[in-house]
Amino acid sequence: MTKDTPDDPDDATRRAKELRETVDPTTATDDEIEALCALLDGHHGRSDAQKVLWEIVDHSNCTRRVAKALQPYLVHETRRTREEARDMLMWVAQNDLDALDTTVEWLVENLDTEDEHVRETSVTALETLAETKPVLVRSHVDEIIDCLNDESLRGCAITLLATISYAYPMAIAPAKHDLLALTEDETVEESPLSAPLVQIALVCPDIVDPVVKGLRDRLTEQAGPQQIGTAVALANVAIAYPDQLSVVVEELLTRVETETGDQFRNLPRGEILNTVGRIGAAHPDAVVPELDRITPHLESDDHRLRAGALKALGDIATVRPAAVRPTVDDLVTLVDDNDESVRNAAVTELGKIAAADPEVAPRVVTALDDRFDSTADTTDPILAAVDERYSDDEVDMSGIIDAYKRIGAAHPEALDPAIEDLRTCLDDEVLSCDAAEALGEIGASRSATVRPAVEDLRELLDDGSLDDRSAAAIALGKIGADDSEVAALVRDDLQTLVEDRQRYVREAAAEALGTIAATDTELPTTVSDSLRSLVDDEDRGVRVAALESLGKIGASDPNIDPHWFDELQADLGDVDAELREETAEALGRIGASHPELAAPAADVLQSRLDCDEEYIKVKASIAQAVRTIKRSHPDAVTRSETELQRYIDAVPPLYE
């Protein structure tokens, strides 16, 4: 946003200043709000007007009126004015959905206008709002589908259906035949049609075959980066419908093996190879027999193919480590590759492989430790400050520590040779955060090994950067869960941080306290009191972390507070989708652990599955929670396993 300059015309500048000084944000009148909005339409006075409007929109009694006053500016001829109006309404969408109902209705009505500018800018505004909160346009789905029959509105309709398809595939399913027909229409651009059709296919098996055929044709016809999205779409359908696996895997591998000599066309081949590996992680039997078509790319002259093969093998190793084990020596050599992206991929994927395969973990840790030591020996902190090349060494070291985190969570004993290096890194301002996280993963099940680092972590908790303090808090929580003496030592520190002024520190403290309290039956009551205060925190991340921890505690606490359980059920209707997901998970844990609460938890969760406005991703989390209860208390659940799985499968596992 630009600031007004001294040579701004007097009228606009004076009016903006006057309004800023006289308007009370809590009691602003309609005339004052409209006057401030009018100042957005110009170069002078805009900054003051924006500041006052942001203050006004923060008050619930004014939010709806500001949203209505901004309507004309959503379709304004000046792009900057439109963007500023959309930014403000996006904030409103996060906090007060009801305040936007008339605005959304007005925008939908504009789809039928003959004014092309108003129609296109209305679609852009609807798309922006739908990306922020898809529920805003849920009630208008039928109107949008009807627009497919109007040639002048068809493009707008496809754009909006694509935007909300990830949230409401079942709601847009009635458009499936119209959308399929449009793929045969040469006058309609096919690219935007893929997203809604793939999402619908995940809930409507009857269109899977034509959707897969269309995607395969597109993959053959496309060039360059466009192929990546198509490959991911094919993979999502194949993962959901295993009968499509053989044809999809063959299609993708054939694309990888088709060399053109054109660097632009070769660009996506590594990513497609990576996508094959992600299919293998879900359905290893479909990909493991094809490993001899993947491993040769480790020696490719193209660094993108080397990285793609690494990622594919790393994903497959998470479920079939023995199949990848013979290639580990070849993968280790790529830790010293001359390309940074390949080195990074080698370190990351070796971390995955070692975490999945205890047989190779010591070999991998030795190789990573050698690389870490050689990199540390050549890093000059003074030169690093003036020469960007030296920062690459710290990137490599950070990547190795990230691999240690993964290995430490699965096989902490394999990391004994690296403990001292990690302790030393706690004093490095670049690597301290990663080192703290890695020590936490190791200490979660091998606390004695990292006990000498506890005081170092407590120092970071007090004096480190924001990231350091957050990482140290979480690490101490994990170590404390495995060591009651450490828990007693850090509990007061963590409870103090619940009131820290930094939101990320509060979030980390909530997570750490939940980790400790879930394993210590003496702590839940005192810790729960601290965490409940965070459920109403102003920051969404803090609220989510508090709910997650309370769910863990509630599952292990034999004396769960009935009043809090009632509040938890109410949170399933919160405006924030991530919070609803976390609430569902907490209810699933508690219902499974407390027989007397299994039925009420299952009932409220199953009821939410019937809510038309609920996002499919949240419904998938709810279905997982119901399944958790069903496994322990089958009589408490009325939904079948098939029905629950249907919600889970509707969420695409892969994204670009």
LINTA-V962029 format. One record per backbone hydrogen bond with DSSP energy under -0.5 kcal/mol. CO is the residue of the C=O (numbers start at 1). NH is the residue of the N-H. If there is no record, write none. Layout:
CO|NH + CO|NH
This chain:
5|8 + 9|13 + 10|14 + 11|15 + 12|16 + 13|17 + 14|18 + 15|19 + 16|20 + 17|21 + 18|22 + 19|23 + 23|25 + 24|27 + 29|33 + 30|34 + 31|35 + 32|36 + 33|37 + 34|38 + 35|39 + 37|40 + 38|41 + 40|42 + 45|49 + 46|50 + 47|51 + 48|52 + 49|53 + 50|54 + 51|55 + 52|56 + 53|57 + 54|58 + 56|59 + 58|60 + 59|62 + 59|63 + 60|64 + 62|66 + 63|67 + 64|68 + 65|69 + 66|70 + 68|71 + 70|73 + 70|74 + 71|74 + 71|75 + 72|75 + 73|76 + 77|79 + 78|82 + 79|83 + 80|84 + 81|85 + 82|86 + 83|87 + 84|88 + 85|89 + 86|90 + 87|91 + 88|92 + 89|93 + 90|94 + 91|95 + 92|95 + 92|96 + 96|99 + 97|100 + 98|101 + 100|104 + 101|105 + 102|106 + 103|107 + 104|108 + 105|109 + 106|110 + 108|111 + 109|112 + 110|113 + 114|116 + 115|119 + 116|120 + 117|121 + 118|122 + 119|123 + 120|124 + 121|125 + 122|126 + 123|127 + 124|128 + 125|129 + 126|130 + 127|131 + 128|132 + 129|133 + 133|136 + 134|137 + 134|138 + 135|138 + 135|139 + 137|140 + 138|141 + 140|144 + 141|145 + 142|146 + 143|147 + 145|148 + 146|149 + 147|150 + 149|151 + 150|153 + 150|154 + 153|157 + 154|158 + 155|159 + 156|160 + 157|161 + 158|162 + 159|163 + 160|164 + 161|165 + 164|167 + 164|168 + 167|616 + 168|172 + 169|173 + 170|173 + 172|175 + 173|176 + 175|179 + 176|180 + 177|181 + 178|182 + 179|183 + 180|183 + 180|184 + 181|184 + 182|185 + 184|186 + 185|188 + 190|193 + 190|194 + 191|194 + 192|196 + 193|197 + 194|198 + 195|199 + 196|200 + 197|201 + 198|202 + 200|203 + 200|204 + 204|207 + 205|208 + 207|211 + 208|212 + 209|213 + 210|214 + 211|215 + 212|216 + 213|217 + 214|218 + 215|219 + 216|220 + 217|221 + 218|222 + 223|226 + 224|227 + 225|228 + 225|229 + 226|230 + 227|231 + 228|232 + 229|233 + 230|234 + 231|235 + 232|236 + 233|237 + 234|238 + 235|239 + 236|240 + 237|241 + 241|244 + 242|245 + 244|248 + 245|249 + 246|250 + 247|251 + 248|252 + 249|253 + 250|254 + 251|255 + 252|256 + 253|257 + 254|258 + 255|258 + 257|259 + 261|263 + 262|266 + 263|267 + 264|267 + 266|269 + 267|270 + 268|272 + 269|273 + 270|274 + 271|275 + 272|276 + 273|277 + 274|278 + 275|279 + 276|280 + 277|281 + 278|282 + 279|282 + 279|283 + 283|286 + 283|287 + 284|287 + 284|288 + 287|290 + 288|291 + 290|293 + 291|294 + 291|295 + 294|297 + 295|298 + 296|299 + 297|300 + 301|303 + 302|305 + 302|306 + 303|307 + 304|308 + 305|309 + 306|310 + 307|311 + 308|312 + 309|313 + 310|314 + 311|315 + 312|316 + 313|317 + 314|318 + 315|318 + 316|319 + 316|320 + 320|323 + 320|324 + 321|324 + 321|325 + 322|326 + 324|327 + 325|328 + 327|331 + 328|332 + 329|333 + 330|334 + 331|334 + 332|335 + 333|336 + 334|337 + 339|343 + 340|344 + 341|345 + 342|346 + 343|347 + 344|348 + 345|349 + 346|350 + 347|351 + 348|352 + 349|353 + 350|354 + 351|355 + 352|356 + 353|357 + 357|360 + 357|361 + 358|362 + 360|364 + 361|365 + 362|366 + 363|367 + 364|368 + 365|369 + 366|370 + 367|371 + 368|372 + 369|373 + 370|374 + 371|375 + 372|376 + 373|377 + 374|378 + 375|378 + 375|379 + 376|379 + 378|380 + 379|381 + 380|384 + 381|385 + 382|386 + 383|386 + 383|387 + 387|390 + 387|391 + 388|391 + 388|392 + 389|392 + 390|393 + 390|394 + 391|395 + 392|396 + 393|397 + 394|398 + 395|399 + 396|400 + 397|401 + 398|402 + 399|403 + 400|404 + 401|405 + 402|406 + 403|407 + 404|408 + 405|409 + 406|410 + 407|410 + 407|411 + 411|414 + 412|415 + 413|416 + 415|418 + 415|419 + 416|419 + 418|422 + 419|423 + 420|424 + 421|425 + 422|426 + 423|426 + 424|427 + 425|428 + 427|429 + 428|432 + 431|435 + 432|436 + 433|437 + 434|438 + 435|439 + 436|440 + 437|441 + 438|442 + 439|443 + 440|444 + 442|445 + 442|446 + 446|449 + 446|450 + 447|451 + 450|453 + 451|454 + 453|457 + 454|458 + 455|459 + 456|460 + 457|461 + 458|462 + 459|463 + 460|464 + 465|469 + 466|470 + 467|471 + 468|472 + 469|473 + 470|474 + 471|475 + 472|476 + 473|477 + 474|478 + 475|479 + 476|480 + 477|481 + 478|482 + 479|482 + 479|483 + 483|487 + 484|488 + 485|489 + 486|490 + 487|491 + 490|494 + 491|495 + 492|496 + 493|497 + 494|498 + 496|499 + 497|500 + 501|503 + 502|506 + 503|507 + 504|508 + 505|509 + 506|510 + 507|511 + 508|512 + 509|513 + 510|514 + 511|515 + 512|516 + 513|517 + 514|518 + 516|519 + 516|520 + 517|520 + 519|521 + 520|523 + 520|524 + 523|526 + 523|527 + 524|528 + 525|529 + 526|530 + 527|531 + 528|532 + 529|533 + 531|534 + 531|535 + 532|535 + 534|537 + 539|543 + 540|544 + 541|545 + 542|546 + 543|547 + 544|548 + 545|549 + 546|550 + 547|551 + 548|552 + 549|553 + 550|554 + 551|555 + 552|556 + 553|556 + 553|557 + 556|558 + 557|560 + 560|562 + 561|565 + 562|566 + 563|567 + 564|568 + 565|569 + 566|570 + 567|571 + 569|572 + 570|573 + 571|574 + 575|577 + 576|580 + 577|581 + 578|582 + 579|583 + 580|584 + 581|585 + 582|586 + 583|587 + 584|588 + 585|589 + 586|590 + 587|591 + 588|592 + 589|593 + 590|594 + 593|595 + 594|597 + 594|598 + 595|598 + 595|599 + 597|601 + 598|602 + 599|603 + 600|604 + 601|605 + 602|606 + 603|607 + 604|608 + 605|609 + 606|610 + 607|610 + 608|611 + 610|612 + 611|614 + 615|619 + 616|620 + 617|621 + 618|622 + 619|623 + 620|624 + 621|625 + 622|626 + 623|627 + 624|628 + 625|629 + 626|630 + 627|631 + 628|632 + 629|632 + 629|633 + 633|636 + 634|637 + 640|644 + 641|645 + 642|646 + 643|647 + 644|648 + 645|649 + 646|650 + 648|651 + 650|652
